[in-house]
Amino acid sequence: MYRQGDVLIVPVAEPAVPPHVTDAAGEPRDGRGRLVLALGEVTGHAHAVVGPGRLVREPGPFGPMLLHLPDGGRVVHEEHAAISLPKGWYRVIRQREYVPGSVRIVAD
């Protein structure tokens, strides 16, 4: 398991990845060619993956994302140390917080 700020990255077994995810096109890259896992609403900083890979969002308001890194990759952020990830599949989960009457994704 890996954590960078409010982003948790958990390795998952490839056979556990649903077929609809393995066939999905995935999220587009940003202007700098990165796969953005979480964008800071306040700072504009991003938790992002550099290198080859694919990021697929699962349905639902808090739906986690699945990240496939065929050759491994690095998670970078302007205020955190980079994290190297070995090749494989990962579930990316954003931290949530309770506010009276609801649950929301933590704002960065």
N, CA, C and O atoms as a GROMACS GRO file, in nm:
protein
  432
    1MET      N    1   0.084  -0.116   0.000
    1MET     CA    2   0.000   0.000   0.000
    1MET      C    3   0.089   0.124   0.000
    1MET      O    4   0.196   0.125   0.061
    2TYR      N    5   0.044   0.227  -0.069
    2TYR     CA    6   0.119   0.351  -0.079
    2TYR      C    7   0.024   0.467  -0.049
    2TYR      O    8  -0.094   0.462  -0.083
    3ARG      N    9   0.076   0.572   0.015
    3ARG     CA   10  -0.004   0.691   0.042
    3ARG      C   11   0.080   0.812   0.009
    3ARG      O   12   0.198   0.821   0.044
    4GLN      N   13   0.016   0.907  -0.060
    4GLN     CA   14   0.078   1.036  -0.085
    4GLN      C   15  -0.028   1.140  -0.055
    4GLN      O   16  -0.121   1.160  -0.134
    5GLY      N   17  -0.014   1.207   0.061
    5GLY     CA   18  -0.116   1.304   0.101
    5GLY      C   19  -0.251   1.238   0.118
    5GLY      O   20  -0.263   1.140   0.192
    6ASP      N   21  -0.353   1.289   0.049
    6ASP     CA   22  -0.488   1.236   0.063
    6ASP      C   23  -0.522   1.130  -0.042
    6ASP      O   24  -0.639   1.101  -0.065
    7VAL      N   25  -0.419   1.071  -0.105
    7VAL     CA   26  -0.440   0.967  -0.206
    7VAL      C   27  -0.380   0.836  -0.156
    7VAL      O   28  -0.262   0.831  -0.119
    8LEU      N   29  -0.461   0.730  -0.155
    8LEU     CA   30  -0.418   0.596  -0.116
    8LEU      C   31  -0.412   0.511  -0.242
    8LEU      O   32  -0.505   0.511  -0.322
    9ILE      N   33  -0.301   0.438  -0.261
    9ILE     CA   34  -0.281   0.355  -0.379
    9ILE      C   35  -0.257   0.212  -0.332
    9ILE      O   36  -0.158   0.184  -0.264
   10VAL      N   37  -0.349   0.123  -0.370
   10VAL     CA   38  -0.346  -0.015  -0.321
   10VAL      C   39  -0.327  -0.111  -0.438
   10VAL      O   40  -0.406  -0.108  -0.533
   11PRO      N   41  -0.223  -0.197  -0.433
   11PRO     CA   42  -0.207  -0.296  -0.540
   11PRO      C   43  -0.325  -0.392  -0.542
   11PRO      O   44  -0.375  -0.432  -0.437
   12VAL      N   45  -0.369  -0.430  -0.662
   12VAL     CA   46  -0.476  -0.530  -0.676
   12VAL      C   47  -0.428  -0.636  -0.775
   12VAL      O   48  -0.347  -0.608  -0.863
   13ALA      N   49  -0.480  -0.756  -0.758
   13ALA     CA   50  -0.445  -0.866  -0.848
   13ALA      C   51  -0.510  -0.842  -0.984
   13ALA      O   52  -0.627  -0.802  -0.990
   14GLU      N   53  -0.438  -0.866  -1.090
   14GLU     CA   54  -0.491  -0.843  -1.224
   14GLU      C   55  -0.621  -0.919  -1.250
   14GLU      O   56  -0.713  -0.860  -1.309
   15PRO      N   57  -0.635  -1.046  -1.209
   15PRO     CA   58  -0.762  -1.115  -1.235
   15PRO      C   59  -0.880  -1.052  -1.162
   15PRO      O   60  -0.995  -1.074  -1.202
   16ALA      N   61  -0.855  -0.973  -1.055
   16ALA     CA   62  -0.965  -0.911  -0.981
   16ALA      C   63  -1.018  -0.786  -1.052
   16ALA      O   64  -1.120  -0.731  -1.010
   17VAL      N   65  -0.952  -0.741  -1.156
   17VAL     CA   66  -0.995  -0.620  -1.228
   17VAL      C   67  -1.115  -0.657  -1.315
   17VAL      O   68  -1.108  -0.749  -1.395
   18PRO      N   69  -1.228  -0.584  -1.299
   18PRO     CA   70  -1.347  -0.616  -1.377
   18PRO      C   71  -1.322  -0.602  -1.527
   18PRO      O   72  -1.247  -0.514  -1.570
   19PRO      N   73  -1.385  -0.689  -1.608
   19PRO     CA   74  -1.364  -0.684  -1.754
   19PRO      C   75  -1.398  -0.549  -1.815
   19PRO      O   76  -1.332  -0.506  -1.910
   20HIS      N   77  -1.502  -0.479  -1.762
   20HIS     CA   78  -1.538  -0.349  -1.820
   20HIS      C   79  -1.427  -0.246  -1.802
   20HIS      O   80  -1.419  -0.149  -1.877
   21VAL      N   81  -1.341  -0.267  -1.702
   21VAL     CA   82  -1.230  -0.176  -1.678
   21VAL      C   83  -1.114  -0.206  -1.772
   21VAL      O   84  -1.050  -0.114  -1.824
   22THR      N   85  -1.085  -0.333  -1.793
   22THR     CA   86  -0.972  -0.368  -1.879
   22THR      C   87  -0.998  -0.327  -2.024
   22THR      O   88  -0.904  -0.309  -2.100
   23ASP      N   89  -1.126  -0.314  -2.062
   23ASP     CA   90  -1.161  -0.274  -2.199
   23ASP      C   91  -1.181  -0.124  -2.213
   23ASP      O   92  -1.191  -0.074  -2.326
   24ALA      N   93  -1.188  -0.049  -2.103
   24ALA     CA   94  -1.215   0.094  -2.108
   24ALA      C   95  -1.095   0.173  -2.161
   24ALA      O   96  -0.980   0.132  -2.144
   25ALA      N   97  -1.124   0.286  -2.224
   25ALA     CA   98  -1.019   0.368  -2.283
   25ALA      C   99  -0.936   0.440  -2.177
   25ALA      O  100  -0.816   0.457  -2.194
   26GLY      N  101  -0.998   0.482  -2.069
   26GLY     CA  102  -0.924   0.548  -1.962
   26GLY      C  103  -0.934   0.700  -1.968
   26GLY      O  104  -0.984   0.758  -2.065
   27GLU      N  105  -0.884   0.762  -1.862
   27GLU     CA  106  -0.886   0.907  -1.848
   27GLU      C  107  -0.779   0.970  -1.937
   27GLU      O  108  -0.673   0.911  -1.959
   28PRO      N  109  -0.807   1.089  -1.989
   28PRO     CA  110  -0.706   1.157  -2.070
   28PRO      C  111  -0.592   1.210  -1.982
   28PRO      O  112  -0.609   1.228  -1.862
   29ARG      N  113  -0.479   1.234  -2.043
   29ARG     CA  114  -0.365   1.293  -1.972
   29ARG      C  115  -0.381   1.445  -1.971
   29ARG      O  116  -0.451   1.502  -2.055
   30ASP      N  117  -0.316   1.509  -1.875
   30ASP     CA  118  -0.323   1.655  -1.869
   30ASP      C  119  -0.227   1.717  -1.971
   30ASP      O  120  -0.163   1.645  -2.048
   31GLY      N  121  -0.218   1.848  -1.973
   31GLY     CA  122  -0.134   1.919  -2.069
   31GLY      C  123   0.013   1.886  -2.059
   31GLY      O  124   0.088   1.908  -2.154
   32ARG      N  125   0.055   1.833  -1.944
   32ARG     CA  126   0.196   1.795  -1.927
   32ARG      C  127   0.218   1.645  -1.948
   32ARG      O  128   0.327   1.594  -1.922
   33GLY      N  129   0.115   1.576  -1.996
   33GLY     CA  130   0.129   1.433  -2.026
   33GLY      C  131   0.118   1.342  -1.906
   33GLY      O  132   0.159   1.226  -1.913
   34ARG      N  133   0.062   1.392  -1.795
   34ARG     CA  134   0.051   1.313  -1.672
   34ARG      C  135  -0.090   1.256  -1.656
   34ARG      O  136  -0.186   1.312  -1.707
   35LEU      N  137  -0.100   1.144  -1.585
   35LEU     CA  138  -0.229   1.091  -1.542
   35LEU      C  139  -0.256   1.151  -1.404
   35LEU      O  140  -0.187   1.117  -1.308
   36VAL      N  141  -0.355   1.237  -1.393
   36VAL     CA  142  -0.382   1.307  -1.268
   36VAL      C  143  -0.475   1.223  -1.180
   36VAL      O  144  -0.588   1.192  -1.218
   37LEU      N  145  -0.424   1.186  -1.061
   37LEU     CA  146  -0.502   1.108  -0.965
   37LEU      C  147  -0.589   1.200  -0.880
   37LEU      O  148  -0.702   1.164  -0.847
   38ALA      N  149  -0.538   1.318  -0.846
   38ALA     CA  150  -0.613   1.415  -0.766
   38ALA      C  151  -0.554   1.553  -0.794
   38ALA      O  152  -0.433   1.572  -0.793
   39LEU      N  153  -0.643   1.649  -0.817
   39LEU     CA  154  -0.600   1.786  -0.844
   39LEU      C  155  -0.637   1.873  -0.725
   39LEU      O  156  -0.751   1.870  -0.680
   40GLY      N  157  -0.543   1.950  -0.674
   40GLY     CA  158  -0.568   2.037  -0.561
   40GLY      C  159  -0.654   2.155  -0.602
   40GLY      O  160  -0.615   2.235  -0.687
   41GLU      N  161  -0.772   2.166  -0.542
   41GLU     CA  162  -0.865   2.273  -0.576
   41GLU      C  163  -0.812   2.409  -0.531
   41GLU      O  164  -0.840   2.511  -0.594
   42VAL      N  165  -0.736   2.412  -0.422
   42VAL     CA  166  -0.686   2.536  -0.366
   42VAL      C  167  -0.550   2.573  -0.426
   42VAL      O  168  -0.529   2.686  -0.469
   43THR      N  169  -0.458   2.477  -0.427
   43THR     CA  170  -0.320   2.504  -0.469
   43THR      C  171  -0.296   2.485  -0.618
   43THR      O  172  -0.204   2.545  -0.673
   44GLY      N  173  -0.377   2.403  -0.683
   44GLY     CA  174  -0.352   2.370  -0.823
   44GLY      C  175  -0.248   2.261  -0.840
   44GLY      O  176  -0.220   2.219  -0.952
   45HIS      N  177  -0.190   2.215  -0.730
   45HIS     CA  178  -0.094   2.105  -0.737
   45HIS      C  179  -0.168   1.976  -0.767
   45HIS      O  180  -0.288   1.966  -0.743
   46ALA      N  181  -0.096   1.877  -0.818
   46ALA     CA  182  -0.161   1.752  -0.856
   46ALA      C  183  -0.081   1.631  -0.810
   46ALA      O  184   0.042   1.631  -0.814
   47HIS      N  185  -0.153   1.529  -0.764
   47HIS     CA  186  -0.096   1.397  -0.745
   47HIS      C  187  -0.110   1.332  -0.883
   47HIS      O  188  -0.222   1.312  -0.930
   48ALA      N  189   0.001   1.300  -0.947
   48ALA     CA  190  -0.004   1.254  -1.086
   48ALA      C  191   0.098   1.145  -1.111
   48ALA      O  192   0.200   1.136  -1.043
   49VAL      N  193   0.069   1.062  -1.210
   49VAL     CA  194   0.159   0.955  -1.251
   49VAL      C  195   0.229   0.996  -1.379
   49VAL      O  196   0.164   1.039  -1.475
   50VAL      N  197   0.361   0.983  -1.379
   50VAL     CA  198   0.438   1.006  -1.501
   50VAL      C  199   0.483   0.871  -1.553
   50VAL      O  200   0.514   0.780  -1.476
   51GLY      N  201   0.484   0.858  -1.684
   51GLY     CA  202   0.522   0.731  -1.745
   51GLY      C  203   0.402   0.665  -1.808
   51GLY      O  204   0.289   0.713  -1.794
   52PRO      N  205   0.426   0.555  -1.878
   52PRO     CA  206   0.316   0.486  -1.946
   52PRO      C  207   0.217   0.427  -1.847
   52PRO      O  208   0.256   0.381  -1.739
   53GLY      N  209   0.092   0.428  -1.883
   53GLY     CA  210  -0.011   0.370  -1.798
   53GLY      C  211  -0.148   0.417  -1.840
   53GLY      O  212  -0.165   0.490  -1.938
   54ARG      N  213  -0.247   0.372  -1.763
   54ARG     CA  214  -0.386   0.404  -1.793
   54ARG      C  215  -0.461   0.418  -1.662
   54ARG      O  216  -0.437   0.342  -1.568
   55LEU      N  217  -0.551   0.516  -1.655
   55LEU     CA  218  -0.631   0.542  -1.536
   55LEU      C  219  -0.778   0.534  -1.575
   55LEU      O  220  -0.822   0.604  -1.667
   56VAL      N  221  -0.854   0.449  -1.505
   56VAL     CA  222  -0.996   0.429  -1.537
   56VAL      C  223  -1.078   0.457  -1.412
   56VAL      O  224  -1.054   0.400  -1.306
   57ARG      N  225  -1.176   0.548  -1.425
   57ARG     CA  226  -1.266   0.580  -1.312
   57ARG      C  227  -1.378   0.478  -1.305
   57ARG      O  228  -1.436   0.438  -1.406
   58GLU      N  229  -1.408   0.436  -1.183
   58GLU     CA  230  -1.521   0.345  -1.162
   58GLU      C  231  -1.645   0.430  -1.136
   58GLU      O  232  -1.632   0.543  -1.090
   59PRO      N  233  -1.765   0.378  -1.164
   59PRO     CA  234  -1.888   0.457  -1.149
   59PRO      C  235  -1.913   0.498  -1.004
   59PRO      O  236  -1.863   0.436  -0.910
   60GLY      N  237  -1.991   0.604  -0.989
   60GLY     CA  238  -2.035   0.649  -0.857
   60GLY      C  239  -1.966   0.778  -0.815
   60GLY      O  240  -1.857   0.809  -0.864
   61PRO      N  241  -2.029   0.852  -0.723
   61PRO     CA  242  -1.973   0.981  -0.683
   61PRO      C  243  -1.838   0.969  -0.612
   61PRO      O  244  -1.755   1.060  -0.622
   62PHE      N  245  -1.815   0.859  -0.542
   62PHE     CA  246  -1.688   0.837  -0.474
   62PHE      C  247  -1.613   0.721  -0.536
   62PHE      O  248  -1.520   0.667  -0.477
   63GLY      N  249  -1.655   0.684  -0.657
   63GLY     CA  250  -1.594   0.569  -0.723
   63GLY      C  251  -1.443   0.580  -0.729
   63GLY      O  252  -1.390   0.681  -0.776
   64PRO      N  253  -1.374   0.477  -0.681
   64PRO     CA  254  -1.229   0.481  -0.691
   64PRO      C  255  -1.186   0.469  -0.836
   64PRO      O  256  -1.267   0.447  -0.926
   65MET      N  257  -1.058   0.483  -0.856
   65MET     CA  258  -1.002   0.470  -0.990
   65MET      C  259  -0.912   0.347  -0.992
   65MET      O  260  -0.856   0.307  -0.890
   66LEU      N  261  -0.898   0.288  -1.109
   66LEU     CA  262  -0.804   0.179  -1.128
   66LEU      C  263  -0.691   0.230  -1.216
   66LEU      O  264  -0.715   0.292  -1.320
   67LEU      N  265  -0.570   0.204  -1.174
   67LEU     CA  266  -0.450   0.249  -1.244
   67LEU      C  267  -0.374   0.127  -1.292
   67LEU      O  268  -0.345   0.037  -1.214
   68HIS      N  269  -0.340   0.123  -1.421
   68HIS     CA  270  -0.260   0.015  -1.476
   68HIS      C  271  -0.126   0.072  -1.520
   68HIS      O  272  -0.120   0.162  -1.604
   69LEU      N  273  -0.020   0.018  -1.463
   69LEU     CA  274   0.116   0.060  -1.498
   69LEU      C  275   0.189  -0.061  -1.556
   69LEU      O  276   0.242  -0.143  -1.481
   70PRO      N  277   0.193  -0.074  -1.689
   70PRO     CA  278   0.255  -0.192  -1.751
   70PRO      C  279   0.405  -0.200  -1.729
   70PRO      O  280   0.462  -0.309  -1.733
   71ASP      N  281   0.470  -0.086  -1.706
   71ASP     CA  282   0.615  -0.084  -1.686
   71ASP      C  283   0.654  -0.022  -1.552
   71ASP      O  284   0.771   0.009  -1.531
   72GLY      N  285   0.558  -0.004  -1.463
   72GLY     CA  286   0.584   0.070  -1.340
   72GLY      C  287   0.571   0.219  -1.367
   72GLY      O  288   0.549   0.260  -1.481
   73GLY      N  289   0.585   0.300  -1.264
   73GLY     CA  290   0.571   0.444  -1.280
   73GLY      C  291   0.605   0.518  -1.152
   73GLY      O  292   0.642   0.457  -1.052
   74ARG      N  293   0.591   0.649  -1.157
   74ARG     CA  294   0.619   0.733  -1.040
   74ARG      C  295   0.501   0.824  -1.015
   74ARG      O  296   0.445   0.882  -1.108
   75VAL      N  297   0.462   0.836  -0.888
   75VAL     CA  298   0.358   0.930  -0.848
   75VAL      C  299   0.431   1.054  -0.797
   75VAL      O  300   0.515   1.045  -0.707
   76VAL      N  301   0.399   1.169  -0.855
   76VAL     CA  302   0.467   1.293  -0.819
   76VAL      C  303   0.366   1.395  -0.767
   76VAL      O  304   0.246   1.388  -0.798
   77HIS      N  305   0.416   1.489  -0.689
   77HIS     CA  306   0.337   1.601  -0.637
   77HIS      C  307   0.435   1.710  -0.597
   77HIS      O  308   0.546   1.681  -0.552
   78GLU      N  309   0.395   1.834  -0.614
   78GLU     CA  310   0.484   1.945  -0.587
   78GLU      C  311   0.527   1.957  -0.441
   78GLU      O  312   0.632   2.015  -0.413
   79GLU      N  313   0.449   1.903  -0.348
   79GLU     CA  314   0.479   1.917  -0.205
   79GLU      C  315   0.512   1.786  -0.134
   79GLU      O  316   0.529   1.785  -0.012
   80HIS      N  317   0.520   1.675  -0.209
   80HIS     CA  318   0.547   1.545  -0.149
   80HIS      C  319   0.663   1.478  -0.223
   80HIS      O  320   0.691   1.511  -0.338
   81ALA      N  321   0.728   1.385  -0.156
   81ALA     CA  322   0.831   1.306  -0.221
   81ALA      C  323   0.766   1.214  -0.324
   81ALA      O  324   0.654   1.167  -0.304
   82ALA      N  325   0.834   1.189  -0.434
   82ALA     CA  326   0.783   1.099  -0.538
   82ALA      C  327   0.779   0.956  -0.485
   82ALA      O  328   0.860   0.917  -0.401
   83ILE      N  329   0.685   0.879  -0.536
   83ILE     CA  330   0.671   0.738  -0.498
   83ILE      C  331   0.688   0.654  -0.624
   83ILE      O  332   0.619   0.676  -0.724
   84SER      N  333   0.778   0.557  -0.619
   84SER     CA  334   0.795   0.464  -0.731
   84SER      C  335   0.702   0.346  -0.712
   84SER      O  336   0.694   0.288  -0.603
   85LEU      N  337   0.630   0.309  -0.819
   85LEU     CA  338   0.538   0.196  -0.815
   85LEU      C  339   0.585   0.089  -0.913
   85LEU      O  340   0.619   0.121  -1.027
   86PRO      N  341   0.588  -0.037  -0.870
   86PRO     CA  342   0.622  -0.144  -0.964
   86PRO      C  343   0.508  -0.166  -1.063
   86PRO      O  344   0.396  -0.120  -1.041
   87LYS      N  345   0.536  -0.236  -1.172
   87LYS     CA  346   0.431  -0.260  -1.272
   87LYS      C  347   0.318  -0.339  -1.209
   87LYS      O  348   0.338  -0.418  -1.117
   88GLY      N  349   0.197  -0.315  -1.259
   88GLY     CA  350   0.080  -0.385  -1.209
   88GLY      C  351  -0.044  -0.297  -1.210
   88GLY      O  352  -0.046  -0.189  -1.269
   89TRP      N  353  -0.148  -0.346  -1.141
   89TRP     CA  354  -0.276  -0.276  -1.127
   89TRP      C  355  -0.288  -0.222  -0.986
   89TRP      O  356  -0.241  -0.284  -0.890
   90TYR      N  357  -0.352  -0.106  -0.974
   90TYR     CA  358  -0.370  -0.040  -0.844
   90TYR      C  359  -0.509   0.021  -0.835
   90TYR      O  360  -0.564   0.068  -0.935
   91ARG      N  361  -0.566   0.020  -0.716
   91ARG     CA  362  -0.689   0.093  -0.687
   91ARG      C  363  -0.646   0.223  -0.622
   91ARG      O  364  -0.569   0.222  -0.526
   92VAL      N  365  -0.696   0.335  -0.673
   92VAL     CA  366  -0.662   0.467  -0.621
   92VAL      C  367  -0.784   0.521  -0.547
   92VAL      O  368  -0.892   0.534  -0.605
   93ILE      N  369  -0.766   0.552  -0.419
   93ILE     CA  370  -0.878   0.594  -0.335
   93ILE      C  371  -0.847   0.732  -0.277
   93ILE      O  372  -0.741   0.752  -0.218
   94ARG      N  373  -0.939   0.825  -0.295
   94ARG     CA  374  -0.924   0.959  -0.238
   94ARG      C  375  -0.977   0.958  -0.095
   94ARG      O  376  -1.079   0.895  -0.066
   95GLN      N  377  -0.909   1.028  -0.007
   95GLN     CA  378  -0.952   1.038   0.132
   95GLN      C  379  -1.083   1.115   0.138
   95GLN      O  380  -1.104   1.210   0.062
   96ARG      N  381  -1.171   1.072   0.228
   96ARG     CA  382  -1.302   1.137   0.246
   96ARG      C  383  -1.310   1.194   0.386
   96ARG      O  384  -1.236   1.154   0.475
   97GLU      N  385  -1.402   1.289   0.404
   97GLU     CA  386  -1.425   1.344   0.537
   97GLU      C  387  -1.575   1.361   0.558
   97GLU      O  388  -1.651   1.382   0.464
   98TYR      N  389  -1.613   1.351   0.683
   98TYR     CA  390  -1.754   1.369   0.719
   98TYR      C  391  -1.778   1.515   0.752
   98TYR      O  392  -1.703   1.577   0.827
   99VAL      N  393  -1.884   1.568   0.694
   99VAL     CA  394  -1.935   1.699   0.733
   99VAL      C  395  -2.080   1.674   0.770
   99VAL      O  396  -2.143   1.586   0.711
  100PRO      N  397  -2.136   1.748   0.865
  100PRO     CA  398  -2.273   1.719   0.908
  100PRO      C  399  -2.369   1.700   0.789
  100PRO      O  400  -2.389   1.789   0.707
  101GLY      N  401  -2.425   1.581   0.784
  101GLY     CA  402  -2.523   1.548   0.682
  101GLY      C  403  -2.468   1.488   0.555
  101GLY      O  404  -2.545   1.447   0.469
  102SER      N  405  -2.335   1.480   0.539
  102SER     CA  406  -2.282   1.421   0.416
  102SER      C  407  -2.136   1.380   0.432
  102SER      O  408  -2.071   1.406   0.533
  103VAL      N  409  -2.088   1.318   0.328
  103VAL     CA  410  -1.947   1.278   0.318
  103VAL      C  411  -1.895   1.342   0.192
  103VAL      O  412  -1.966   1.346   0.091
  104ARG      N  413  -1.770   1.392   0.194
  104ARG     CA  414  -1.713   1.453   0.075
  104ARG      C  415  -1.566   1.415   0.061
  104ARG      O  416  -1.501   1.374   0.157
  105ILE      N  417  -1.516   1.430  -0.060
  105ILE     CA  418  -1.373   1.410  -0.087
  105ILE      C  419  -1.297   1.523  -0.021
  105ILE      O  420  -1.341   1.639  -0.027
  106VAL      N  421  -1.185   1.493   0.042
  106VAL     CA  422  -1.104   1.596   0.107
  106VAL      C  423  -1.053   1.693   0.002
  106VAL      O  424  -1.002   1.652  -0.102
  107ALA      N  425  -1.069   1.822   0.028
  107ALA     CA  426  -1.018   1.926  -0.064
  107ALA      C  427  -0.874   1.956  -0.029
  107ALA      O  428  -0.838   1.967   0.089
  108ASP      N  429  -0.792   1.970  -0.131
  108ASP     CA  430  -0.649   1.997  -0.113
  108ASP      C  431  -0.621   2.144  -0.134
  108ASP      O  432  -0.507   2.187  -0.123
   0.00000   0.00000   0.00000
